Amino acid sequence: MSPLFLEKVMSWYGMHQRDNRIWLKRFMKHFSLTRPQVAAYVEVNISTVDRWLTPVDAKSHRAMPNTARKLLFYMTQTGDIVENKQET
């Protein structure tokens, strides 16, 4: 994993919990992950991931727990989730 990538993800990592929606969207794009894949990684229903991704002001929005974000980040360190090599 490139040092530049780690710097990028760590900058996302410093976000507050209310910004986890933005972090998750960037993370999914960078790793080319689908909602079902994210749900499987953190062991939640796809509908839970959908609620994390809805706009913050939507009634159905739920904040993504920091523990889920930490788990996804940890999985990049262990190689369970690998970097999308096509992103520039």
PEVENKA-V49482 format. One record per backbone hydrogen bond with DSSP energy under -1.0 kcal/mol. CO is the residue of the C=O (numbers start at 1). NH is the residue of the N-H. Records with the same first field share a line. If there is no record, write none. Layout:
CO=NH + NH
This chain:
2=6
3=7
4=8
5=9
6=10
7=11
8=12
9=13
10=14
12=15
16=19
17=20
19=23
20=24
21=25
22=26
23=27
24=28
25=29
26=30
27=31
28=33
34=38
35=39
36=40
37=41
38=42
39=44
45=49
46=50
47=51
48=52
49=53
51=62
55=58
58=61
65=69
66=70
67=71
68=72
69=73
70=74
71=75
73=77
74=78
75=80 + 81
84=87
